[in-house]
Amino acid sequence: MAKLVHLPPKFLPQEWAMTNKARYTSAELERSRSERLVAESQRLVHEIEKTTQKSQRDVNKKLEQRQEEIEFWKKELDTKLEETANEIEQLLVFKIRLENALEGCKEPLAIAQQCLIEREKRVGIDLVHDEVERELIKEVEVIQGVMALLQRTLEQTIEQIRLNRSAKYSLEKDIQDKFQALEIDNYCSTLTNNTPDIRYASNSVKIQSNSVNPKEWEDFTNANIVKAEKQRNSAVALRSLIDSILSETADDLSKQCDTVNFALKNHVQETKDAKNKLEVHLAKVMDEISCQEKNIESLKKAIMDKEGPIKVAQTRLETRTLRPNVELCRDPVQYRLINEVNEITVNVERLREALCQAERELKALNRNQLSLEEEIKVKENTLYIGEVICMQMREAISINKF
């Protein structure tokens, strides 16, 4: 007898139909959802692709704008750097001019001081505080004042060069930073979705704490440019001032040098005139000495010539005292002889007085001769100091426009 097999329960046709219909409905719903999802996904993909492309285009545009901004400010910095570098070069030229001007003052100062020292070697009445000495002292003061002014201006120029170099360094550093930033942004602008170098950088999406905003970035560069322009303007003004100082000081030194030379030439001429007059008077005194010496000889001879007549008269008187008795008469001869002796005696005395006076005058003339000769030597010494030493030294002074 066959064993009975238990089969699963059978469904009713209605159940089969309803189940199939439910399957159809579920499949349709699932397909619809899937179709919607596919459509939504495609729309989302397309939208995100458009957004991504738009974002990339926007980033590329902003990169381009940023490059243009950097290029603009870099050009501004380059221009200002070139101006600053040129100004530094010009200031260095003016610095050399100031140094040469300072060096050029040393010789005139040494000569003026040496002239004062040499003029102290004048002797006698010629050691006078004259116009030449006053002008020489003034010249020393003028040169020392000019040197002090030039030294202060030189120090100011050195400081201005330092400030300009500081501004130049800031410009160069800013340009270097912008050059590197430009290279980086240029590289970034070349990157595409197919570039081999692109990679994930998980820690890159951040704002660095030491970063600045665009306004601060622009202000920083503008401050460097303003600083450089300020120092350049200061340098231009300083160069104008130096030009004026060098011109005016050269004129002052030249005028004072001419004044001293003029006073020195006048003094030399006055000294020569005085020496010539002394020599004329010396010649006259020498002539007068010769005349006086002849006069003394003449007086001495005249006195000697009176010895004979007085001896004759006195001998006659003495001899006539030997007349005998009544012949010893006070006759006219006796009175005349007595008068003759007295007359000759008085005249000889007068001659002796004239001789004494002539001898005193001769001594005075000799003293005057010595005095004149000494004074002429004094003038010769003064002329040697003024004409030979001082004027020749001053010929070496060369004051040109610095």
Secondary structure, 3 states (H helix, E strand, C coil): CCCCCCCCCCCCHHHHHHHHHHHHHHHHHHHHHHHHHHHHHHHHHHHHHHHHHHHHHHHHHHHHHHHHHHHHHHHHHHHHHHHHHHHHHHHHHHHHHHHHHHHHHHHHHHHHHHHHHHHCCCCHHHCCCCHHHHHHHHHHHHHHHHHHHHHHHHHHHHHHHHHHHHHHHHHHHHHHHHHHHHHHHHHHHHCCCCCCCCCCCCCCCCCCCCCCCHHHHHHHHHHHHHHHHHHHHHHHHHHHHHHHHHHHHHHHHHHHHHHHHHHHHHHHHHHHHHHHHHHHHHHHHHHHHHHHHHHHHHHHHHHHHCHHHHHHHHHHHHHHCCCCHHHCCCCHHHHHHHHHHHHHHHHHHHHHHHHHHHHHHHHHHHHHHHHHHHHHHHHHHHHHHHHHHHHHHHCCCCCCCC
